[in-house]
Amino acid sequence: MSDNIFISWSKSKSREFAFEVKNLLETLNPHLNIFMSEDNISAGEKVQEKIIQKISECDKVLLCFTRDNKKSPWLLYEAGYACGQNKMVIPLLFDEDHNWHSWIDNPMNIAREININSISFEESFINCFNLCDSVYTR
């Protein structure tokens, strides 16, 4: 059984990181079903309806946080909706910011983050997405 992953991003830096993470996850586990608005919403589709539908259908929501977008209304909306749907919400931090969640109470204070700059990044990432731990994944 494969996981359905929703990748949330906001602003250009976060978008670039989201594409990299999507490509990495698809390479490491081609059985994952990954939704990212930039790739998976066609012209003419109702963006908000599609996002709500895909969050409702997913198993995990991966939030691509940077210093530039940590107060982004869309990112927080998607995170809050996912929490309300009892989805696993995984904040992925791309910048060093020890107080990244101090500006809101929910939904981020209830979710343990993965920090790409931490020593435990590889292990956390591998475990979170049920990847096989190998030389290739590292």
N, C-alpha and C positions, 0 to 999 in steps of 0.2 A: 504494500500500500504506500502510495506516495503522499507527501505533504503538499498542501496548497499554501503558497507563500504570497503575501501581499507586501510589496515594497513601497513604502511611503517616503516621499522626498519633497523638498521645497527649496527653491532658489538654485542657481546654476551649479554651485560647488557640490551641493547635496545630490543634485541630478547626476553629475559626473560619477560620484561615488556609488550611487544607486545602480547605474549601468555596470560599473565594475563588479559590484557584489552580485548582481544578477548573472553576469557572464561567468563569474567564478562558481557560483552555485550550480548553474546549468552544466558547467564542465565537470564539476566534482560529482554531481548526481543528476544525470539526465532524466530521472524519473520524477523530479520535483516539478510541480506546476507553479510557475512564477508569474504573477501579475504585476505589471508596472504601467502606470497610466500612459506614460510617454510611448510605450510600445503597443499597448493592448486596448486603446480606445481609438476607434476609427472616426474619421470626419463625419459629422452629423449626429453622432451618438450623444446622448445626454450624459455629460461627464459625472455629475453628482450621483445620478441614479446608478451608473455603472460602478462607481467607486463603492457605493453602499452595498450593491449586489455582491461585488467581489470580496469585500470585507466579511460579509455574511457567510460566504462560501469558503473562506480560507480557514486554515488551521493556525497560522502564525502571521503576525504583522511585524515586519521589520521596519523600524523607523530610522532613517538616515539623518542623524543630528550633526550639525556643525554650529560654530559660533554664530554664523549668519542667519540661521533659521530656527534657533531654539525657541523663538516666540511666534513662529509662523502659525497663523490661525488654521490653515488647512492641515498641517501636520498634527496640531493639537486636536483638531476636530476628528481626524481619522483615528488617532490614538484613543480618544475618548469614546468614540463609537465602538471601536474594537473591544475596549475594556467592558463596555456595556453589553456586548455580545459574548462575553466570557472567552474571548480569543487570547491566545498567548501573545503578549506584546513584548517585543524585544528592541529596546533602544540600542542602536549601534552608534557609538560616539567616534567621530573622526578627528576631533580637536581635543587638546588637553584643556579641560575645564572642570575642575573639581566640584564646582557648584552648579553643574549643568541643570539640575532639577530644582534648584532653590526658588525659582520664580513661580512655581505652581504647586498646588497640593496634589492634584490628580490630573491625569492618570499616571504620570511618570514616577511618582514616589512609591508606587506599588510594584514597579517592574524593575528587575535587576538588569543592568545594562551590560553590554559587551563593549569594551574600550579597545580600539585597535592599537593603542599605544601601551597596553598593559602586557605584562609578562605572560599572563594566562589567556591572551587573546586566542591563540591557535586552539588550545584545549576547549575553551568556551564555545568557539565557533563550530568546531567539529562536533561537539556534544549536542549543541542546540539544534543543529540541522541533520543529525543522525548520519554524519559522513563517516566513511571508513578512514580511520587514522592510518596514514601511510606517508612515505617520503613525499609522494606527489601532493598530498593535501597540505603538507607543511611547506 
